Amino acid sequence: MKADGYGLRQVGFLTALLHGVAVAAPAWAVDDEVTAEPPAGQAVAAQPHQVDLGANFDANLFEQHGNGWVLRSGVVLGRRPGRLSASGDTGTAARGRSLGEKRLERIETACELTAAQRRRLQLAIESDVRRFVAEIDAVRDRYAGMEVNMNDPAGQKQWHAFQQDVQRCRDAMRGLFETGSLFSTILETTLDDEQRRCLAAEQAERRSFHWRSMVLEALVKLDDQLGLSTRQHDLLETELLAHEPRLRTDESALARDDQNLRRNLVFLVLSQIDQKKIRAVVTDRQWPLLAVYRNQGQAMRSWIEQQGVLEGKP
């Protein structure tokens, strides 16, 4: 993005004011969804395999949960998709601010903020949002008006590059206010010791609640398949809860609601538990199928990590 002078001065002003520091997929797969739905208010030529990547950028960044993909086919006629400026109140900026405000609301629920603390954190959110918008606009501009033929190898190669760029933008959105952001830095120096303790406890409670629900859901499936005894069920539940992964607890982790993802995350954690401990409590009949689920979870590791439900890696 080529930010205007005003936008750049604002970012510098906010950062200086807060005394912060500078913040530093497969090609054309069978599960890619291609529709004939045109972008709102724009005409589309009848060329189903000709795709305007610029017109599909926001749909794939903001509308698809986890690692889903969609392509609205056809060539966009007329104007190119509008680029959103860092000072805009819609699109990318609005999405970033919404995520920031929801995070701020959760912090206030966990530990009451003073007006000065809230204002300081709001300024940090705004600075991070402007940085985020600049990053996203730079990628969006790269694809503005770019039309590719999905039946052509060169077009498929460009689609693969598009997927990689969008995935990086998704990761940037998920980590917008996490470690390395101005917000994260300012939060540490803004809260007092008691507030930090309350916030950490609330986040741990939220994470444990979500993980327990995933574990119980997966154990219902295992029980249907294996016929678990009470002892077996209790041991598996205890071990899985003891190996709780670092789940993201904010609204950007929407893929957490994907039942298939939830189940496979449990199987991935199951695969990391000492095999001897699990093997000792299941029968010869049950073990082969349980081993299949363990292997399935391990095989899905890369896919799970791409879905944005974990802070770092499980």
RASULQUI-V567993 format. One record per backbone hydrogen bond with DSSP energy under -0.5 kcal/mol. NH is the residue of the N-H (numbers start at 0). CO is the residue of the C=O. If there is no record, write none. Layout:
# RASULQUI-V567993
<<NH:CO> <NH:CO>>
This chain:
# RASULQUI-V567993
<<2:0> <7:3> <8:4> <9:5> <10:6> <11:7> <12:8> <13:9> <14:10> <15:11> <16:12> <17:13> <18:15> <19:14> <23:21> <31:28> <32:68> <33:31> <34:32> <34:70> <41:38> <44:74> <46:44> <49:46> <50:48> <50:147> <51:73> <52:50> <52:145> <53:142> <53:145> <55:51> <55:52> <56:52> <56:53> <59:55> <60:56> <61:57> <62:57> <62:58> <63:58> <64:62> <67:64> <70:32> <72:34> <72:70> <73:46> <73:49> <75:73> <76:42> <87:84> <92:89> <94:90> <95:91> <96:92> <97:93> <98:94> <99:95> <100:96> <101:97> <102:98> <103:99> <104:100> <105:101> <106:102> <107:103> <108:104> <109:105> <110:106> <117:113> <118:114> <119:115> <120:116> <121:117> <122:118> <123:119> <124:120> <125:121> <126:122> <127:123> <128:124> <129:125> <130:126> <131:127> <132:128> <133:129> <134:130> <135:131> <136:132> <137:133> <138:134> <139:135> <140:136> <141:137> <142:138> <142:139> <143:139> <143:140> <145:142> <146:144> <147:50> <149:48> <149:147> <151:148> <155:151> <156:152> <157:153> <158:154> <159:155> <160:156> <161:157> <162:158> <163:159> <164:160> <165:161> <166:162> <167:163> <168:164> <169:165> <170:166> <171:167> <172:168> <173:169> <174:170> <175:172> <177:174> <180:177> <184:180> <185:181> <186:182> <187:183> <188:184> <189:185> <190:186> <195:191> <196:192> <197:193> <198:194> <199:195> <200:196> <201:197> <202:198> <203:199> <204:200> <205:201> <206:202> <207:203> <208:204> <209:205> <210:206> <211:207> <212:208> <213:209> <214:210> <215:211> <216:212> <217:213> <218:214> <219:215> <220:216> <221:217> <222:218> <223:219> <224:220> <225:221> <226:222> <232:228> <233:229> <234:230> <235:231> <236:232> <237:233> <238:234> <239:235> <240:236> <241:237> <242:238> <242:239> <243:240> <246:244> <247:308> <252:249> <253:251> <255:252> <256:253> <257:254> <258:256> <261:257> <262:258> <263:259> <264:260> <265:261> <266:262> <267:263> <268:264> <269:265> <270:266> <271:267> <271:268> <272:269> <277:273> <278:274> <279:275> <280:277> <281:277> <281:278> <286:282> <287:283> <288:284> <289:285> <290:286> <291:287> <292:288> <293:289> <294:290> <295:291> <296:292> <297:293> <298:294> <299:295> <300:297> <303:299> <304:300> <305:301> <306:302> <306:303> <307:304> <308:303> <310:245> <311:309>>
